[in-house]
Amino acid sequence: MRNKAPRRRRCPRCRWSPCRSRPGGRRSRFVSTAASGCRRSRSRRASRPFTPRPSDVILASFPKSGTTWLKALNRAAYPPSSDDHPLRRSIPHDLVKCLEIEFAVTGNDVDKLSAELEALPSPRLLATHLPYSLLPERVTGTCRVVCVCRDPKDALVSSWLFTGKVAKALLGGDGAPAFTFQEAFDLFCDGRSVCGPQWRHVLGYWEESVRRPDKVLLLRYEEMLREPQINLNKLAKFMGCEFSEEEEDQRVVDAIVELCSLDTLKNMDVNKNGRGDKLPVENESFFRKGVAGDWRNHMTPEMALRLDKIVEDALQGSGFTFNHSA
């Protein structure tokens, strides 16, 4: 009789499997604690102290999919920028708070976080990495949501490299990832990553953007790179702060695109030095290449075909594709 592989335990509430362990029993650092256990109960606790306002805008993304850029663009366009721009004084992640991170760094202190969020002036810009299905109805029914998505292959590569920087900050070392890219790739293909399968995460936001385009906007990282001005105008219109003809004539859009370009951001002193208020990594860790197609420097053609096929099969019949162009 053939031996059956032991079944992995699942969370009885959300049915997500725990993350896969590395050979020898060590748990892969690629799958953080946010990805194991019960995501649904975690998300409920993280959102409990948050009382949404109609003017709130939630910036959503799967990790390492253009989050920093989206935060910078939103902070530049809404509210309007000034000569003494906040982006020149603070890293984007300090300017736009991530609900899950804020919840974690307060030691799960609901009252403290609630007071901090209530003290923020309207309109508030807040961020999340949660899938759309885990956002509370009081949030999705009240706030506008902007999601940025990225080619899964590039999202994987960026995540893998970023974990090395996190490991260096927390554990010391040279900043190299604590596991091989093959390990990271296999986990990603199996859907075992922060926030679950990346393609399912994006699909949830895309479906809602089709159903409620006045409440949810989906931007594609690759299109933002090709046509930043067009996408910034789309973003401003969605958020109710369209650029006036006078601002267009004064090339305000071009100025914001330049201010928020990777070259500009990564060369600002605030982003080259120090750490943010809440995240335990160097500010410069958030500014790497900012390009499309870097996966080719890390992934074999066979690996790319395998991942593309997994994503294609998972999205079949949905009407959504990533439209790879790099």
Order of alpha helices (4+ residues) and beta strands (2+ residues): alpha-beta-alpha-alpha-beta-alpha-alpha-beta-alpha-beta-alpha-alpha-alpha-beta-alpha-alpha-alpha-alpha-alpha-alpha-alpha
